[in-house]
Amino acid sequence: MIRKNHEMEKEVREKMRDGTGSVEVLHIFRSRELKGRTRLFARLLLPAGSSIGFHRHEGEEEIFYILSGTGVVSEGGPAASVGPGDAVHTGDGAGHSIANPGPGPMELLAVILVY
């Protein structure tokens, strides 16, 4: 199956997971279209100053792959800077948050796999 960019569903989530600002979610494929146990397969765009608040992943794991821009990830301890080509993996009840302090947008691929 080929999905053209203009066919993908786009939504904007305000204060995602009690974060700040807005996050644009471009659903590349919806879970109902995939045979694997996938809850999310999307490109996320975080404008400067926006974030996804701290949240836990019980019974699932989430992978962020940073495509462009820079951000800060917290996994409950000291925050770490991330940039293009970096990946973050969180699961087994662990939690994380991600923020874009700016100055430009940050774009990442997000995948949530269900156990």
JONORBEL-V196036 format. One record per residue. N is the residue number from 1. OMEGA is omega in degrees with one decimal (none if undefined). Layout:
[[N | OMEGA] [N | OMEGA]]
//
This chain:
[[1 | 174.8] [2 | 178.0] [3 | 177.3] [4 | -177.0] [5 | -177.3] [6 | 178.8] [7 | -177.2] [8 | 179.8] [9 | -179.9] [10 | 173.9] [11 | 176.2] [12 | 178.9] [13 | 177.9] [14 | 177.2] [15 | -176.5] [16 | -179.1] [17 | -178.1] [18 | 175.0] [19 | -179.4] [20 | 175.4] [21 | -177.8] [22 | 177.1] [23 | 175.8] [24 | 180.0] [25 | 176.2] [26 | -177.7] [27 | -179.7] [28 | 171.0] [29 | 175.1] [30 | -177.2] [31 | -179.7] [32 | -179.7] [33 | -174.7] [34 | -179.7] [35 | 177.6] [36 | -179.0] [37 | -177.0] [38 | 178.6] [39 | -178.3] [40 | 170.6] [41 | -169.9] [42 | 170.0] [43 | 178.0] [44 | 176.6] [45 | 178.5] [46 | 175.4] [47 | 177.1] [48 | 178.8] [49 | -179.6] [50 | -179.5] [51 | 168.9] [52 | -175.0] [53 | -178.6] [54 | 178.4] [55 | -177.8] [56 | 178.0] [57 | 177.6] [58 | 177.8] [59 | -179.3] [60 | 175.0] [61 | 179.6] [62 | 178.0] [63 | 170.4] [64 | 172.5] [65 | -174.9] [66 | -179.4] [67 | -179.9] [68 | -178.7] [69 | -180.0] [70 | -179.5] [71 | 179.9] [72 | 179.6] [73 | 173.6] [74 | 177.1] [75 | 179.9] [76 | 177.9] [77 | 177.7] [78 | 179.0] [79 | 179.3] [80 | 176.5] [81 | 176.2] [82 | 179.9] [83 | -176.2] [84 | 179.6] [85 | 177.7] [86 | 179.4] [87 | 178.7] [88 | 179.6] [89 | -178.1] [90 | 178.8] [91 | 178.1] [92 | 178.7] [93 | 178.2] [94 | -179.2] [95 | 178.8] [96 | 170.4] [97 | 177.2] [98 | -177.8] [99 | 174.6] [100 | 180.0] [101 | 177.2] [102 | 11.4] [103 | -178.4] [104 | 179.9] [105 | 174.0] [106 | -178.8] [107 | 179.5] [108 | 173.7] [109 | -179.9] [110 | 178.6] [111 | 174.3] [112 | 178.7] [113 | -177.4] [114 | 179.3] [115 | none]]
//
